[in-house]
Amino acid sequence: MNIADPHHRSQPITPTNYTTDAVQALLCIPSELPYDDWFKIMASAKSAGIPFEEVDLWCSTASNYKSKDVQSTWNSIKDGSGITQGTLFYIAKQHGYQCTGEVDYDVIALQRQQAQQRQVQANKEKQYSQRKAAIRSEKILNNCFITTEHEYLTKKRVKPRINVWVNNKGFLVIPVMDLQGGIHGLQFISPEGDKNFLKGSETHGHFYQIWSRSKPSKAIVICEGYATGVTLASHYMSDCSVVVAFNANNLLPVAKRIRAAFPDDLIIIAGDNDRKSGTGQAAAKAASDAVLGSYSIPLFLPHEEGSDFNDRWCLDNPECRHDT
């Protein structure tokens, strides 16, 4: 048929119309793999030019499939990673692949259907856990006492302008909230600085806002940690609204949510300086780029220890050091 013939568009698409040898090799490999092996398959599939949609479908047959993990891993794989399509075919042959063009698509379809059913069930369980966490969070906060003092804050040499919650175990309690003030979970911070979330807390796109400025705010500043947020609100950006995203991975979801609510406001991402991994810097840049904002990273000399704006402020203000 002439490729210009418009009727070719209505032809039924069969697997042989689009499936390459690389896709066939991929489908021969079980998706239940240790992370290192799974990553090699992802990188080699990308090198072979397999579309993400095909790779995502293959990943979906695993019992621990998470679409956002697949997407983030795929995005992180750059050209020239050193893993070529040869790795894909080598591993596929270990699982019986032969370049015959034959693939049991009925088996693949069944595996995908089962994976989708597992994902639906996992989503239901996650939603139930999140609802329980929200209810528990309200009860826990109601049983906390209110104060402006806490050992962790003393060590960080910050004092919030508003009261904080402390539970009966002496842990600082930070609510995980949305734009409407709804609570979706809690972060606990021990006097020593150990952090964990209440089981079931939904942190993605949620945050804690520190009200420390007079209206209107000059900008909305988004950072990772609570102590960093208090430091920014008290010493660096007291004329701004400060939002605590809790971790680097949540900077982007929070920034997008804030931008959707405040389309005209200046957004600044105050990232951490993770000198070994570069995680904080990369996350801050990605978040600022996504919302057409800007980002700021604290700088440290080679001999200085620290990663965030609280560390920077403590180093710059030794007269306020707390040594007990």
C-alpha positions as CSV (number, residue, x, y, z in Angstrom):
1,M,0.0,0.0,0.0
2,N,1.2,3.5,-0.8
3,I,2.1,5.2,2.5
4,A,0.2,8.3,1.4
5,D,-3.1,6.3,1.2
6,P,-5.2,7.8,4.0
7,H,-7.0,4.4,4.5
8,H,-3.9,2.8,5.9
9,R,-4.6,4.7,9.2
10,S,-7.7,2.6,9.8
11,Q,-5.9,-0.8,9.6
12,P,-5.9,-2.9,12.7
13,I,-2.6,-2.8,14.5
14,T,-1.1,-6.2,15.3
15,P,1.9,-6.9,17.4
16,T,4.1,-7.5,14.4
17,N,3.4,-3.9,13.2
18,Y,5.4,-2.4,16.0
19,T,7.2,-4.9,18.1
20,T,10.9,-4.9,17.6
21,D,13.4,-7.6,18.5
22,A,14.3,-5.5,21.6
23,V,10.7,-5.4,22.8
24,Q,10.4,-9.2,22.3
25,A,13.6,-9.7,24.3
26,L,12.3,-7.4,27.1
27,L,9.0,-9.4,27.3
28,C,11.0,-12.6,27.8
29,I,12.6,-11.3,31.0
30,P,10.6,-11.6,34.3
31,S,10.0,-8.2,35.9
32,E,10.4,-9.5,39.4
33,L,14.1,-8.6,39.7
34,P,16.5,-7.1,42.3
35,Y,16.9,-3.3,41.9
36,D,20.3,-3.4,40.3
37,D,19.2,-6.0,37.7
38,W,16.0,-4.1,37.1
39,F,17.9,-0.8,36.6
40,K,20.2,-2.5,34.0
41,I,17.1,-3.7,32.1
42,M,15.7,-0.2,32.2
43,A,18.9,1.4,31.0
44,S,19.5,-1.2,28.2
45,A,15.9,-0.8,27.1
46,K,16.3,2.9,26.8
47,S,19.5,2.4,24.9
48,A,17.7,0.1,22.5
49,G,15.1,2.8,21.7
50,I,12.2,0.9,23.3
51,P,9.4,3.5,24.1
52,F,8.7,4.2,27.7
53,E,5.1,2.9,27.4
54,E,6.4,-0.5,26.5
55,V,8.9,-0.5,29.4
56,D,6.2,0.7,31.8
57,L,3.9,-2.1,30.7
58,W,6.7,-4.6,31.3
59,C,7.4,-3.2,34.8
60,S,3.6,-3.3,35.6
61,T,3.8,-7.1,35.7
62,A,5.8,-6.9,38.9
63,S,4.0,-7.2,42.3
64,N,5.9,-4.2,43.7
65,Y,5.2,-2.0,40.6
66,K,4.9,1.8,41.3
67,S,4.4,3.9,38.2
68,K,6.1,7.0,39.7
69,D,9.2,5.0,40.5
70,V,9.4,3.7,37.0
71,Q,9.0,7.2,35.5
72,S,11.6,8.8,37.8
73,T,14.1,6.0,37.1
74,W,13.5,6.2,33.4
75,N,14.0,10.0,33.5
76,S,17.2,9.6,35.5
77,I,18.9,7.4,32.8
78,K,21.0,9.5,30.5
79,D,22.6,8.7,27.2
80,G,26.1,7.4,27.6
81,S,25.3,5.6,30.8
82,G,27.6,2.8,29.6
83,I,24.8,0.2,29.5
84,T,23.9,-0.8,25.9
85,Q,21.1,-2.8,24.3
86,G,23.6,-5.7,24.3
87,T,22.9,-6.1,28.0
88,L,19.2,-6.5,27.3
89,F,19.7,-9.3,24.8
90,Y,22.3,-11.0,27.0
91,I,19.9,-11.2,30.0
92,A,17.0,-12.1,27.7
93,K,18.9,-15.1,26.3
94,Q,19.5,-16.3,29.9
95,H,15.7,-16.5,30.2
96,G,15.2,-18.4,27.0
97,Y,14.9,-15.6,24.4
98,Q,15.5,-16.6,20.9
99,C,15.3,-14.2,17.9
100,T,12.4,-16.0,16.3
101,G,9.9,-13.2,16.5
102,E,7.5,-15.4,18.6
103,V,6.1,-14.1,21.9
104,D,3.2,-15.5,23.9
105,Y,1.1,-12.3,24.0
106,D,-1.7,-14.1,25.8
107,V,0.6,-14.7,28.8
108,I,1.9,-11.2,28.7
109,A,-1.7,-9.8,28.6
110,L,-2.7,-12.0,31.6
111,Q,0.4,-10.8,33.6
112,R,-0.6,-7.2,32.9
113,Q,-4.2,-7.8,33.9
114,Q,-3.1,-9.4,37.2
115,A,-0.6,-6.5,37.8
116,Q,-3.4,-3.9,37.2
117,Q,-5.6,-5.8,39.7
118,R,-2.8,-5.7,42.3
119,Q,-2.4,-2.0,41.7
120,V,-6.1,-1.3,42.2
121,Q,-6.0,-3.2,45.5
122,A,-2.8,-1.5,46.6
123,N,-4.4,1.9,45.9
124,K,-7.4,1.0,47.9
125,E,-5.3,-0.1,50.9
126,K,-3.2,3.1,50.6
127,Q,-6.2,5.3,50.6
128,Y,-7.6,3.5,53.7
129,S,-4.3,3.9,55.5
130,Q,-4.2,7.6,54.6
131,R,-7.7,8.2,56.0
132,K,-6.8,6.5,59.2
133,A,-3.6,8.5,59.4
134,A,-5.5,11.8,59.0
135,I,-7.9,10.9,61.8
136,R,-5.1,9.7,64.1
137,S,-3.2,12.9,63.4
138,E,-6.1,15.1,64.6
139,K,-6.3,13.1,67.8
140,I,-2.6,13.2,68.4
141,L,-2.4,16.9,68.0
142,N,-5.3,17.4,70.3
143,N,-3.4,15.5,73.0
144,C,-0.1,17.5,72.5
145,F,0.9,20.4,74.7
146,I,1.8,23.8,73.1
147,T,5.1,25.4,73.7
148,T,7.8,27.6,72.1
149,E,10.7,25.5,73.6
150,H,12.1,22.2,72.5
151,E,15.5,20.6,72.8
152,Y,15.8,20.0,69.0
153,L,15.1,23.7,68.3
154,T,17.6,24.7,71.0
155,K,20.3,22.6,69.3
156,K,19.4,24.2,66.0
157,R,19.4,27.6,67.7
158,V,16.1,28.7,66.3
159,K,12.9,29.8,68.0
160,P,9.6,29.8,66.1
161,R,7.4,32.8,66.4
162,I,4.4,30.6,66.8
163,N,3.9,27.8,69.3
164,V,4.8,24.2,68.3
165,W,3.2,20.9,69.3
166,V,5.1,18.4,71.5
167,N,3.7,14.9,72.4
168,N,3.9,13.0,75.6
169,K,7.2,11.3,74.5
170,G,8.9,14.7,74.1
171,F,8.8,14.7,70.3
172,L,8.2,17.8,68.2
173,V,5.1,17.2,66.1
174,I,4.8,18.9,62.8
175,P,1.4,18.5,60.9
176,V,1.5,17.6,57.2
177,M,-1.1,19.9,55.6
178,D,-2.8,21.0,52.4
179,L,-3.7,24.5,51.2
180,Q,-7.1,24.3,52.9
181,G,-5.6,23.5,56.2
182,G,-6.5,19.8,56.2
183,I,-4.1,17.5,58.0
184,H,-2.8,14.5,56.1
185,G,-0.3,13.2,58.6
186,L,2.4,14.1,61.1
187,Q,6.2,14.3,61.2
188,F,7.8,13.5,64.6
189,I,11.2,15.0,65.5
190,S,13.0,13.6,68.5
191,P,15.1,15.9,70.8
192,E,18.2,14.4,69.1
193,G,16.9,15.3,65.6
194,D,15.7,11.8,64.4
195,K,12.7,12.2,62.1
196,N,9.9,9.9,61.1
197,F,6.3,10.2,59.8
198,L,3.1,8.8,61.3
199,K,2.3,5.6,59.4
200,G,0.1,6.3,56.5
201,S,0.9,10.0,56.3
202,E,0.4,11.4,52.7
203,T,3.3,13.8,52.3
204,H,3.3,14.0,48.4
205,G,2.4,17.6,47.6
206,H,1.6,18.4,51.2
207,F,3.6,20.7,53.5
208,Y,3.7,22.8,56.7
209,Q,3.5,26.6,56.3
210,I,5.3,28.9,58.7
211,W,3.4,32.2,59.1
212,S,6.2,34.6,60.0
213,R,5.6,37.7,57.9
214,S,3.2,40.6,57.4
215,K,1.0,40.5,54.4
216,P,1.4,40.7,51.5
217,S,4.3,38.3,51.1
218,K,7.1,39.3,48.8
219,A,7.6,35.7,47.8
220,I,6.8,32.1,48.7
221,V,9.9,30.2,49.9
222,I,9.9,26.4,49.8
223,C,12.5,24.4,51.7
224,E,13.1,20.9,52.9
225,G,13.2,20.8,56.7
226,Y,11.4,22.4,59.6
227,A,14.4,23.9,61.3
228,T,15.5,25.3,58.0
229,G,12.1,26.8,57.5
230,V,12.2,28.5,60.9
231,T,15.7,29.8,60.1
232,L,14.6,31.2,56.8
233,A,11.5,32.8,58.3
234,S,13.4,34.3,61.2
235,H,16.7,35.4,59.7
236,Y,16.8,35.3,55.9
237,M,13.4,35.9,54.5
238,S,11.2,37.3,57.2
239,D,9.1,39.1,54.7
240,C,8.1,35.9,52.8
241,S,5.8,33.0,53.4
242,V,7.9,29.9,54.2
243,V,6.7,26.4,53.2
244,V,8.3,23.2,54.6
245,A,8.2,20.3,52.1
246,F,9.9,17.8,54.5
247,N,12.3,16.4,51.9
248,A,14.0,17.0,48.6
249,N,11.7,14.6,46.6
250,N,8.7,16.6,47.7
251,L,10.0,20.0,46.6
252,L,8.6,19.6,43.1
253,P,5.1,18.4,44.0
254,V,4.7,21.1,46.6
255,A,6.0,23.8,44.2
256,K,3.5,22.7,41.5
257,R,0.7,22.8,44.0
258,I,1.7,26.2,45.3
259,R,2.1,27.6,41.7
260,A,-1.4,26.3,40.8
261,A,-2.9,28.2,43.8
262,F,-0.8,31.3,43.4
263,P,-0.1,31.7,39.6
264,D,1.4,35.2,39.9
265,D,3.6,35.0,43.1
266,L,7.4,34.7,43.1
267,I,8.4,31.3,44.2
268,I,11.9,30.6,45.6
269,I,13.2,27.1,46.3
270,A,15.7,27.2,49.2
271,G,17.5,23.9,48.6
272,D,20.0,21.9,50.6
273,N,23.6,21.7,49.5
274,D,24.2,18.0,49.4
275,R,27.9,18.1,48.4
276,K,28.3,14.4,47.8
277,S,25.1,13.4,46.1
278,G,23.9,16.7,44.7
279,T,20.3,15.6,45.5
280,G,19.3,18.9,47.1
281,Q,20.7,21.0,44.4
282,A,19.1,19.0,41.6
283,A,15.7,18.8,43.3
284,A,15.7,22.6,43.9
285,K,16.6,23.4,40.3
286,A,14.0,21.0,39.0
287,A,11.3,22.5,41.2
288,S,12.2,26.1,40.3
289,D,12.3,25.3,36.6
290,A,8.9,23.6,36.7
291,V,7.2,26.7,38.2
292,L,9.2,29.4,36.6
293,G,10.7,30.4,39.9
294,S,14.2,30.7,41.2
295,Y,16.3,28.7,43.6
296,S,19.0,29.4,46.2
297,I,21.6,27.0,47.7
298,P,23.7,27.8,50.8
299,L,27.5,27.8,50.1
300,F,30.1,26.2,52.4
301,L,33.8,26.3,52.3
302,P,35.6,22.9,52.0
303,H,36.4,22.7,55.7
304,E,32.9,23.7,56.8
305,E,30.3,21.1,57.8
306,G,26.6,21.6,56.9
307,S,24.1,21.4,54.1
308,D,21.2,23.7,54.7
309,F,20.4,27.3,55.6
310,N,20.2,26.5,59.3
311,D,23.8,25.2,59.2
312,R,24.9,28.3,57.3
313,W,23.3,30.6,59.8
314,C,24.8,28.8,62.8
315,L,28.3,29.0,61.2
316,D,27.9,32.7,60.5
317,N,26.6,33.5,64.0
318,P,29.0,31.7,66.4
319,E,28.1,34.1,69.2
320,C,24.7,32.5,69.3
321,R,26.1,28.9,69.5
322,H,24.4,26.6,71.9
323,D,27.1,24.2,73.3
324,T,25.1,22.3,76.0
